[in-house]
Amino acid sequence: MNTHTKHRTVDSASELLRQFAQTEEDALSAILTTQNLEYFQNQSTQRSRKYPACTTLSIFMKQVASENKSCRSALISHARDQIALGHEINETSTGPYCQARQRLPENAIKSLLRTSGKNLDNSTSSDYLWHNRRVVLTDGSKLSMPDTPENQIEYPQPKSQKKDLGFPQLRILVLIALGSGAVLDSDVAACKGKGTGEQALLRQMHSTLKVGDILLGDANFENYFSLTQLLQSGVDAVFEKNGARNVDFRTCHEKLGKKDGLFKLERPPKPEWMSEEIYSQQPEELTVRMVKHKKRVIVTTLTDAKAYSVKALIELYISRWHVELDFRSIKTMMKMDILRCGSPDMVRKEIDVHLLVYNMIRALMVRAAKKKA
């Protein structure tokens, strides 16, 4: 993508924000209700006259959507908006604003992100359901951040990078609704260490999924216990099979068609992360369906061949690439691949604010689609 196209995309994101920003509080109205914002304001201990929580968040959102991304540029842009509205403007020194950002509760921003995704997804037409069920995409990626002692401690740089020549790095996992494109949830962890893998992050977000959902993911999620725990939550899964294990369809428990069959899997030994109590609740045997498409094998808990044809499953799995495109939009076009904040808590806030902006853009796309229809 050339520089002109990148600038145009970022400018479009900024323009979308301005369309919603009749006042600071209304800047989020596309994805959040007044009640949502009031709850956010009440969760904050911030009582600044110059920078109440909603105002601070609105400026923060404009900042991550801008080309420059600096605090000063965000404040100048905010001052212009206030002058246009005939409002009193704050000074443009960055200190008070930066302090106000630090006071924003991390869990309150995360709650807003989840609420925005839920609101956006609920407003989407049922025409975007798959077999009358919501499909949720999941995928992971890595992001880098400034080389500060605090960031290095929590999110150490890869060992492949030389000391003092690399940057801290974290792993991020997102849940995105296929129909609306809304980011429903996200979680982050260090790239190495116990409980930092994509499956571990997914377990932390099970509560975001609803009974009846279908989770769509790549081979990193194809695991006996991932499947059983999702089923226990009323969620079906469609994953690519881990390439390390070959599939002989002649050994299937029940043949459903060419390269389409039911397989019975036995419960593996207890993994280190799982307690004895949870392990005892997992079934000793699990029936899954496997379908081969070209060189890939799809593993799913959607075992009813009459309700879910091979063609439908293949088309559904191919749609997984939407999450790749969404991630590319967030990371590259919105420049989230290299974060700017110098402390772990601010890095996590910065990520969630990026995702809030992304949900706002998706909301406008949904509105435009409704008008066109």
C-alpha beads as a LAMMPS data file, in Angstrom:
LAMMPS data file: protein, C-alpha beads

373 atoms
372 bonds

1 atom types
1 bond types

-500.0 500.0 xlo xhi
-500.0 500.0 ylo yhi
-500.0 500.0 zlo zhi

Masses

1 110.0

Atoms # bond

1 1 1 0.000 0.000 0.000
2 1 1 1.449 3.402 -0.955
3 1 1 1.833 6.335 1.422
4 1 1 -1.017 8.282 -0.188
5 1 1 -3.469 5.442 0.428
6 1 1 -2.359 5.097 4.063
7 1 1 -2.816 8.828 4.683
8 1 1 -6.252 8.777 3.061
9 1 1 -7.364 5.859 5.269
10 1 1 -6.182 7.520 8.471
11 1 1 -7.791 10.820 7.416
12 1 1 -11.049 8.941 6.807
13 1 1 -10.916 7.512 10.325
14 1 1 -10.384 11.008 11.735
15 1 1 -13.271 12.353 9.661
16 1 1 -15.558 9.625 10.981
17 1 1 -14.691 10.636 14.504
18 1 1 -15.464 14.277 13.753
19 1 1 -18.859 13.302 12.363
20 1 1 -19.793 11.856 15.738
21 1 1 -18.035 14.504 17.839
22 1 1 -20.715 17.187 18.128
23 1 1 -19.704 17.205 21.787
24 1 1 -17.158 15.102 23.595
25 1 1 -19.880 12.974 25.148
26 1 1 -21.572 12.384 21.772
27 1 1 -18.346 11.235 20.132
28 1 1 -19.150 7.647 21.066
29 1 1 -22.876 7.763 20.304
30 1 1 -22.564 5.438 17.309
31 1 1 -21.682 2.488 19.526
32 1 1 -22.520 3.522 23.086
33 1 1 -25.626 4.901 24.762
34 1 1 -25.763 7.841 27.133
35 1 1 -26.277 5.336 29.934
36 1 1 -23.120 3.455 28.922
37 1 1 -21.097 6.674 29.047
38 1 1 -22.625 7.781 32.334
39 1 1 -21.643 4.432 33.835
40 1 1 -18.115 4.894 32.492
41 1 1 -17.952 8.398 33.974
42 1 1 -19.138 7.096 37.343
43 1 1 -16.540 4.315 37.336
44 1 1 -13.794 6.889 36.999
45 1 1 -12.316 8.622 40.018
46 1 1 -11.466 11.498 37.680
47 1 1 -13.177 14.714 38.749
48 1 1 -11.181 17.180 36.649
49 1 1 -13.170 20.143 35.312
50 1 1 -10.857 20.403 32.306
51 1 1 -10.631 16.718 31.512
52 1 1 -13.556 14.641 32.792
53 1 1 -13.385 10.970 31.847
54 1 1 -15.564 11.141 28.713
55 1 1 -13.699 14.183 27.393
56 1 1 -10.354 12.501 28.006
57 1 1 -11.492 9.342 26.266
58 1 1 -12.818 11.305 23.290
59 1 1 -9.449 13.059 22.831
60 1 1 -7.636 9.744 23.290
61 1 1 -9.731 8.228 20.502
62 1 1 -8.973 11.130 18.161
63 1 1 -5.313 10.759 19.044
64 1 1 -5.017 7.077 18.085
65 1 1 -6.964 7.725 14.864
66 1 1 -4.773 10.616 13.764
67 1 1 -1.733 10.499 11.515
68 1 1 0.539 12.212 14.041
69 1 1 -0.722 10.392 17.159
70 1 1 1.000 12.874 19.494
71 1 1 -0.705 14.250 22.602
72 1 1 -0.133 17.849 21.512
73 1 1 -1.690 17.311 18.088
74 1 1 -4.703 15.658 19.727
75 1 1 -5.161 18.632 22.060
76 1 1 -4.864 21.147 19.212
77 1 1 -7.471 19.201 17.230
78 1 1 -9.734 19.129 20.291
79 1 1 -9.304 22.889 20.756
80 1 1 -10.352 23.497 17.151
81 1 1 -13.501 21.438 17.685
82 1 1 -14.332 23.395 20.847
83 1 1 -13.848 26.750 19.111
84 1 1 -16.119 25.639 16.269
85 1 1 -18.788 24.743 18.821
86 1 1 -18.355 28.022 20.690
87 1 1 -17.062 26.295 23.819
88 1 1 -14.322 27.386 26.188
89 1 1 -11.018 25.730 25.320
90 1 1 -8.383 24.240 27.605
91 1 1 -4.712 25.044 27.364
92 1 1 -2.833 22.801 24.931
93 1 1 0.017 21.855 27.267
94 1 1 0.161 18.070 27.388
95 1 1 0.796 17.509 31.109
96 1 1 -2.790 17.714 32.441
97 1 1 -4.149 15.633 29.548
98 1 1 -1.501 12.924 29.981
99 1 1 -2.298 12.763 33.689
100 1 1 -5.992 12.516 32.864
101 1 1 -5.314 9.573 30.514
102 1 1 -3.403 7.815 33.271
103 1 1 -6.358 8.225 35.636
104 1 1 -8.789 6.524 33.238
105 1 1 -9.626 3.134 34.802
106 1 1 -8.280 0.324 32.654
107 1 1 -11.192 -1.986 33.471
108 1 1 -13.707 0.757 32.612
109 1 1 -12.238 1.192 29.118
110 1 1 -12.283 -2.583 28.640
111 1 1 -15.921 -2.652 29.723
112 1 1 -16.740 0.084 27.188
113 1 1 -15.044 -1.902 24.439
114 1 1 -17.103 -4.999 25.229
115 1 1 -20.294 -2.967 25.471
116 1 1 -19.595 -1.217 22.167
117 1 1 -19.049 -4.550 20.443
118 1 1 -22.223 -5.976 21.951
119 1 1 -24.297 -2.912 20.995
120 1 1 -22.958 -2.897 17.449
121 1 1 -23.488 -6.614 16.991
122 1 1 -27.033 -6.473 18.383
123 1 1 -27.915 -3.731 15.882
124 1 1 -26.844 -5.857 12.916
125 1 1 -29.474 -7.544 10.758
126 1 1 -30.188 -11.233 11.340
127 1 1 -29.450 -11.681 7.625
128 1 1 -25.788 -11.813 8.624
129 1 1 -26.259 -14.914 10.781
130 1 1 -25.030 -18.271 9.506
131 1 1 -27.752 -20.932 9.730
132 1 1 -29.454 -18.568 12.207
133 1 1 -26.388 -18.612 14.446
134 1 1 -23.789 -15.976 15.267
135 1 1 -20.277 -16.746 14.061
136 1 1 -17.372 -15.341 16.068
137 1 1 -13.872 -15.210 14.614
138 1 1 -10.766 -15.454 16.771
139 1 1 -7.158 -14.808 15.917
140 1 1 -3.953 -13.668 17.540
141 1 1 -1.095 -11.383 16.636
142 1 1 1.897 -9.589 18.168
143 1 1 2.426 -5.888 18.842
144 1 1 5.547 -3.961 19.835
145 1 1 5.887 -0.959 22.135
146 1 1 8.484 1.561 23.391
147 1 1 11.585 0.169 25.068
148 1 1 10.999 1.237 28.670
149 1 1 11.993 -0.732 31.797
150 1 1 8.323 -1.150 32.767
151 1 1 7.332 -2.517 29.363
152 1 1 10.359 -4.827 29.233
153 1 1 9.481 -6.358 32.608
154 1 1 5.875 -7.188 31.721
155 1 1 6.272 -7.806 27.982
156 1 1 9.907 -8.829 27.393
157 1 1 11.415 -8.488 23.944
158 1 1 11.991 -11.717 21.960
159 1 1 15.233 -13.533 22.724
160 1 1 16.045 -13.343 19.020
161 1 1 16.630 -9.598 19.499
162 1 1 19.878 -8.401 21.034
163 1 1 19.772 -6.653 24.390
164 1 1 19.265 -2.883 24.100
165 1 1 18.487 -3.295 20.388
166 1 1 14.975 -4.711 20.551
167 1 1 11.518 -3.710 21.680
168 1 1 9.056 -5.206 24.167
169 1 1 6.402 -7.346 22.523
170 1 1 3.001 -8.676 23.547
171 1 1 0.526 -11.194 22.218
172 1 1 -3.044 -10.082 21.520
173 1 1 -6.116 -12.213 20.849
174 1 1 -9.412 -10.794 19.616
175 1 1 -12.978 -12.014 19.188
176 1 1 -14.703 -10.455 16.154
177 1 1 -18.322 -11.036 15.099
178 1 1 -18.371 -12.199 11.482
179 1 1 -21.682 -10.528 10.620
180 1 1 -21.063 -7.037 12.000
181 1 1 -17.275 -6.967 12.129
182 1 1 -17.535 -5.759 15.743
183 1 1 -14.645 -6.430 18.098
184 1 1 -16.408 -8.200 20.962
185 1 1 -13.425 -8.671 23.266
186 1 1 -9.649 -8.806 23.425
187 1 1 -6.937 -9.935 25.788
188 1 1 -3.164 -9.597 25.882
189 1 1 -0.215 -11.407 27.441
190 1 1 3.532 -11.689 27.156
191 1 1 4.748 -13.716 24.190
192 1 1 6.485 -16.315 26.357
193 1 1 5.698 -18.029 29.636
194 1 1 2.994 -20.044 31.345
195 1 1 -0.551 -19.004 30.463
196 1 1 0.468 -16.683 27.619
197 1 1 -0.560 -18.775 24.598
198 1 1 -3.565 -18.132 22.385
199 1 1 -5.570 -20.985 23.912
200 1 1 -4.979 -19.558 27.388
201 1 1 -6.131 -16.117 26.253
202 1 1 -9.211 -17.644 24.632
203 1 1 -10.202 -19.316 27.903
204 1 1 -10.156 -15.887 29.554
205 1 1 -12.778 -14.676 27.064
206 1 1 -15.231 -17.605 27.129
207 1 1 -17.765 -15.459 28.995
208 1 1 -18.020 -13.140 25.964
209 1 1 -19.365 -15.985 23.841
210 1 1 -23.100 -16.752 23.935
211 1 1 -24.959 -20.040 23.909
212 1 1 -25.507 -20.949 20.270
213 1 1 -22.408 -19.172 18.968
214 1 1 -20.012 -20.818 16.513
215 1 1 -16.333 -20.049 17.099
216 1 1 -14.134 -20.008 14.008
217 1 1 -10.355 -20.284 14.349
218 1 1 -7.137 -21.643 12.912
219 1 1 -5.123 -24.716 13.881
220 1 1 -3.717 -23.039 17.011
221 1 1 -7.079 -23.608 18.717
222 1 1 -7.651 -27.228 17.654
223 1 1 -7.361 -28.969 20.983
224 1 1 -9.464 -31.576 22.801
225 1 1 -10.059 -29.399 25.854
226 1 1 -10.768 -26.269 23.812
227 1 1 -13.546 -28.191 22.070
228 1 1 -15.006 -29.737 25.225
229 1 1 -14.999 -26.509 27.221
230 1 1 -16.641 -24.608 24.384
231 1 1 -19.323 -27.292 24.123
232 1 1 -19.903 -27.055 27.869
233 1 1 -20.608 -23.343 27.311
234 1 1 -23.084 -24.115 24.513
235 1 1 -20.664 -22.985 21.796
236 1 1 -19.732 -25.002 18.701
237 1 1 -16.346 -24.746 17.007
238 1 1 -14.933 -24.870 13.495
239 1 1 -11.132 -25.083 13.546
240 1 1 -8.439 -26.158 11.144
241 1 1 -6.795 -29.391 12.264
242 1 1 -3.317 -29.159 13.667
243 1 1 -0.997 -30.053 10.792
244 1 1 1.186 -32.187 13.023
245 1 1 -1.408 -34.975 12.987
246 1 1 -2.428 -36.769 9.793
247 1 1 -6.015 -37.933 9.288
248 1 1 -6.908 -41.322 7.840
249 1 1 -10.576 -41.112 6.878
250 1 1 -10.688 -44.913 6.562
251 1 1 -10.541 -45.094 10.359
252 1 1 -13.489 -42.769 11.009
253 1 1 -16.245 -43.930 13.342
254 1 1 -18.952 -43.023 10.815
255 1 1 -18.490 -42.085 7.163
256 1 1 -20.647 -39.123 6.101
257 1 1 -19.282 -38.634 2.595
258 1 1 -16.064 -38.333 0.654
259 1 1 -13.406 -37.007 3.040
260 1 1 -16.178 -36.328 5.545
261 1 1 -16.602 -38.410 8.680
262 1 1 -17.159 -38.590 12.423
263 1 1 -14.196 -39.443 14.653
264 1 1 -14.157 -40.380 18.320
265 1 1 -11.370 -38.751 20.309
266 1 1 -10.195 -40.008 23.688
267 1 1 -9.520 -37.617 26.540
268 1 1 -5.773 -36.844 26.756
269 1 1 -3.849 -36.691 30.048
270 1 1 -4.491 -33.666 32.252
271 1 1 -2.568 -30.609 31.056
272 1 1 -0.522 -28.704 33.613
273 1 1 -2.783 -25.637 33.554
274 1 1 -5.982 -27.593 34.301
275 1 1 -7.115 -28.423 37.831
276 1 1 -8.126 -31.948 38.815
277 1 1 -11.699 -30.766 39.375
278 1 1 -12.061 -29.285 35.892
279 1 1 -10.312 -32.279 34.336
280 1 1 -12.779 -34.663 35.966
281 1 1 -15.632 -32.682 34.370
282 1 1 -14.301 -33.233 30.842
283 1 1 -15.848 -36.135 28.879
284 1 1 -13.702 -39.229 28.432
285 1 1 -14.643 -39.313 24.763
286 1 1 -15.581 -36.644 22.225
287 1 1 -17.144 -37.093 18.786
288 1 1 -16.031 -34.550 16.198
289 1 1 -16.538 -34.191 12.489
290 1 1 -13.610 -33.856 10.097
291 1 1 -13.852 -32.568 6.537
292 1 1 -10.949 -32.349 4.107
293 1 1 -10.707 -29.399 1.721
294 1 1 -7.677 -29.447 -0.575
295 1 1 -4.712 -29.781 1.816
296 1 1 -6.583 -28.641 4.913
297 1 1 -8.702 -30.648 7.332
298 1 1 -11.500 -28.876 9.174
299 1 1 -12.425 -30.115 12.658
300 1 1 -15.858 -29.189 13.963
301 1 1 -18.403 -30.058 16.618
302 1 1 -21.165 -29.447 14.030
303 1 1 -21.716 -33.154 13.464
304 1 1 -25.127 -33.041 11.734
305 1 1 -24.322 -33.545 8.036
306 1 1 -27.902 -32.790 6.976
307 1 1 -27.976 -29.438 8.755
308 1 1 -24.416 -28.455 7.849
309 1 1 -23.214 -29.549 4.420
310 1 1 -19.561 -29.948 3.473
311 1 1 -19.864 -27.002 1.092
312 1 1 -21.329 -24.788 3.809
313 1 1 -18.574 -25.718 6.273
314 1 1 -15.840 -25.033 3.730
315 1 1 -17.337 -21.659 2.815
316 1 1 -17.611 -20.808 6.500
317 1 1 -14.000 -21.698 7.176
318 1 1 -12.792 -19.670 4.202
319 1 1 -14.588 -16.659 5.702
320 1 1 -12.069 -16.873 8.571
321 1 1 -9.809 -14.683 6.472
322 1 1 -12.075 -11.764 7.313
323 1 1 -10.409 -11.626 10.717
324 1 1 -7.020 -11.428 9.010
325 1 1 -8.242 -8.451 6.988
326 1 1 -9.749 -6.811 10.072
327 1 1 -6.484 -7.236 11.977
328 1 1 -4.580 -5.780 9.035
329 1 1 -6.878 -2.749 9.059
330 1 1 -6.400 -2.192 12.778
331 1 1 -2.658 -2.832 12.880
332 1 1 -1.504 -1.264 9.626
333 1 1 -4.010 1.378 8.553
334 1 1 -4.629 2.562 12.126
335 1 1 -0.960 2.021 13.040
336 1 1 -1.573 -0.121 16.100
337 1 1 1.282 -2.483 15.207
338 1 1 3.730 -0.176 16.999
339 1 1 2.269 1.229 20.206
340 1 1 3.414 4.495 21.805
341 1 1 2.763 4.318 25.546
342 1 1 5.587 3.798 28.009
343 1 1 3.904 1.699 30.712
344 1 1 2.037 -1.635 30.520
345 1 1 -1.271 -0.281 31.821
346 1 1 -1.226 2.601 29.327
347 1 1 -0.289 0.196 26.524
348 1 1 -3.371 -1.897 27.313
349 1 1 -5.555 1.225 27.388
350 1 1 -4.074 2.342 24.061
351 1 1 -4.988 -1.009 22.502
352 1 1 -8.571 -0.894 23.756
353 1 1 -9.015 2.698 22.577
354 1 1 -7.824 1.658 19.102
355 1 1 -10.421 -1.108 19.141
356 1 1 -13.126 1.338 20.281
357 1 1 -12.306 3.546 17.286
358 1 1 -12.434 0.511 15.043
359 1 1 -15.898 -0.402 16.357
360 1 1 -17.029 3.165 15.677
361 1 1 -15.897 2.867 12.067
362 1 1 -17.680 -0.482 11.740
363 1 1 -20.837 1.124 13.150
364 1 1 -20.840 3.715 10.399
365 1 1 -20.349 0.966 7.827
366 1 1 -23.361 -0.903 9.234
367 1 1 -25.470 2.269 9.137
368 1 1 -24.434 2.935 5.546
369 1 1 -25.343 -0.634 4.575
370 1 1 -28.795 -0.240 6.162
371 1 1 -29.426 3.019 4.288
372 1 1 -28.348 1.458 1.004
373 1 1 -30.677 -1.488 1.592

Bonds

1 1 1 2
2 1 2 3
3 1 3 4
4 1 4 5
5 1 5 6
6 1 6 7
7 1 7 8
8 1 8 9
9 1 9 10
10 1 10 11
11 1 11 12
12 1 12 13
13 1 13 14
14 1 14 15
15 1 15 16
16 1 16 17
17 1 17 18
18 1 18 19
19 1 19 20
20 1 20 21
21 1 21 22
22 1 22 23
23 1 23 24
24 1 24 25
25 1 25 26
26 1 26 27
27 1 27 28
28 1 28 29
29 1 29 30
30 1 30 31
31 1 31 32
32 1 32 33
33 1 33 34
34 1 34 35
35 1 35 36
36 1 36 37
37 1 37 38
38 1 38 39
39 1 39 40
40 1 40 41
41 1 41 42
42 1 42 43
43 1 43 44
44 1 44 45
45 1 45 46
46 1 46 47
47 1 47 48
48 1 48 49
49 1 49 50
50 1 50 51
51 1 51 52
52 1 52 53
53 1 53 54
54 1 54 55
55 1 55 56
56 1 56 57
57 1 57 58
58 1 58 59
59 1 59 60
60 1 60 61
61 1 61 62
62 1 62 63
63 1 63 64
64 1 64 65
65 1 65 66
66 1 66 67
67 1 67 68
68 1 68 69
69 1 69 70
70 1 70 71
71 1 71 72
72 1 72 73
73 1 73 74
74 1 74 75
75 1 75 76
76 1 76 77
77 1 77 78
78 1 78 79
79 1 79 80
80 1 80 81
81 1 81 82
82 1 82 83
83 1 83 84
84 1 84 85
85 1 85 86
86 1 86 87
87 1 87 88
88 1 88 89
89 1 89 90
90 1 90 91
91 1 91 92
92 1 92 93
93 1 93 94
94 1 94 95
95 1 95 96
96 1 96 97
97 1 97 98
98 1 98 99
99 1 99 100
100 1 100 101
101 1 101 102
102 1 102 103
103 1 103 104
104 1 104 105
105 1 105 106
106 1 106 107
107 1 107 108
108 1 108 109
109 1 109 110
110 1 110 111
111 1 111 112
112 1 112 113
113 1 113 114
114 1 114 115
115 1 115 116
116 1 116 117
117 1 117 118
118 1 118 119
119 1 119 120
120 1 120 121
121 1 121 122
122 1 122 123
123 1 123 124
124 1 124 125
125 1 125 126
126 1 126 127
127 1 127 128
128 1 128 129
129 1 129 130
130 1 130 131
131 1 131 132
132 1 132 133
133 1 133 134
134 1 134 135
135 1 135 136
136 1 136 137
137 1 137 138
138 1 138 139
139 1 139 140
140 1 140 141
141 1 141 142
142 1 142 143
143 1 143 144
144 1 144 145
145 1 145 146
146 1 146 147
147 1 147 148
148 1 148 149
149 1 149 150
150 1 150 151
151 1 151 152
152 1 152 153
153 1 153 154
154 1 154 155
155 1 155 156
156 1 156 157
157 1 157 158
158 1 158 159
159 1 159 160
160 1 160 161
161 1 161 162
162 1 162 163
163 1 163 164
164 1 164 165
165 1 165 166
166 1 166 167
167 1 167 168
168 1 168 169
169 1 169 170
170 1 170 171
171 1 171 172
172 1 172 173
173 1 173 174
174 1 174 175
175 1 175 176
176 1 176 177
177 1 177 178
178 1 178 179
179 1 179 180
180 1 180 181
181 1 181 182
182 1 182 183
183 1 183 184
184 1 184 185
185 1 185 186
186 1 186 187
187 1 187 188
188 1 188 189
189 1 189 190
190 1 190 191
191 1 191 192
192 1 192 193
193 1 193 194
194 1 194 195
195 1 195 196
196 1 196 197
197 1 197 198
198 1 198 199
199 1 199 200
200 1 200 201
201 1 201 202
202 1 202 203
203 1 203 204
204 1 204 205
205 1 205 206
206 1 206 207
207 1 207 208
208 1 208 209
209 1 209 210
210 1 210 211
211 1 211 212
212 1 212 213
213 1 213 214
214 1 214 215
215 1 215 216
216 1 216 217
217 1 217 218
218 1 218 219
219 1 219 220
220 1 220 221
221 1 221 222
222 1 222 223
223 1 223 224
224 1 224 225
225 1 225 226
226 1 226 227
227 1 227 228
228 1 228 229
229 1 229 230
230 1 230 231
231 1 231 232
232 1 232 233
233 1 233 234
234 1 234 235
235 1 235 236
236 1 236 237
237 1 237 238
238 1 238 239
239 1 239 240
240 1 240 241
241 1 241 242
242 1 242 243
243 1 243 244
244 1 244 245
245 1 245 246
246 1 246 247
247 1 247 248
248 1 248 249
249 1 249 250
250 1 250 251
251 1 251 252
252 1 252 253
253 1 253 254
254 1 254 255
255 1 255 256
256 1 256 257
257 1 257 258
258 1 258 259
259 1 259 260
260 1 260 261
261 1 261 262
262 1 262 263
263 1 263 264
264 1 264 265
265 1 265 266
266 1 266 267
267 1 267 268
268 1 268 269
269 1 269 270
270 1 270 271
271 1 271 272
272 1 272 273
273 1 273 274
274 1 274 275
275 1 275 276
276 1 276 277
277 1 277 278
278 1 278 279
279 1 279 280
280 1 280 281
281 1 281 282
282 1 282 283
283 1 283 284
284 1 284 285
285 1 285 286
286 1 286 287
287 1 287 288
288 1 288 289
289 1 289 290
290 1 290 291
291 1 291 292
292 1 292 293
293 1 293 294
294 1 294 295
295 1 295 296
296 1 296 297
297 1 297 298
298 1 298 299
299 1 299 300
300 1 300 301
301 1 301 302
302 1 302 303
303 1 303 304
304 1 304 305
305 1 305 306
306 1 306 307
307 1 307 308
308 1 308 309
309 1 309 310
310 1 310 311
311 1 311 312
312 1 312 313
313 1 313 314
314 1 314 315
315 1 315 316
316 1 316 317
317 1 317 318
318 1 318 319
319 1 319 320
320 1 320 321
321 1 321 322
322 1 322 323
323 1 323 324
324 1 324 325
325 1 325 326
326 1 326 327
327 1 327 328
328 1 328 329
329 1 329 330
330 1 330 331
331 1 331 332
332 1 332 333
333 1 333 334
334 1 334 335
335 1 335 336
336 1 336 337
337 1 337 338
338 1 338 339
339 1 339 340
340 1 340 341
341 1 341 342
342 1 342 343
343 1 343 344
344 1 344 345
345 1 345 346
346 1 346 347
347 1 347 348
348 1 348 349
349 1 349 350
350 1 350 351
351 1 351 352
352 1 352 353
353 1 353 354
354 1 354 355
355 1 355 356
356 1 356 357
357 1 357 358
358 1 358 359
359 1 359 360
360 1 360 361
361 1 361 362
362 1 362 363
363 1 363 364
364 1 364 365
365 1 365 366
366 1 366 367
367 1 367 368
368 1 368 369
369 1 369 370
370 1 370 371
371 1 371 372
372 1 372 373
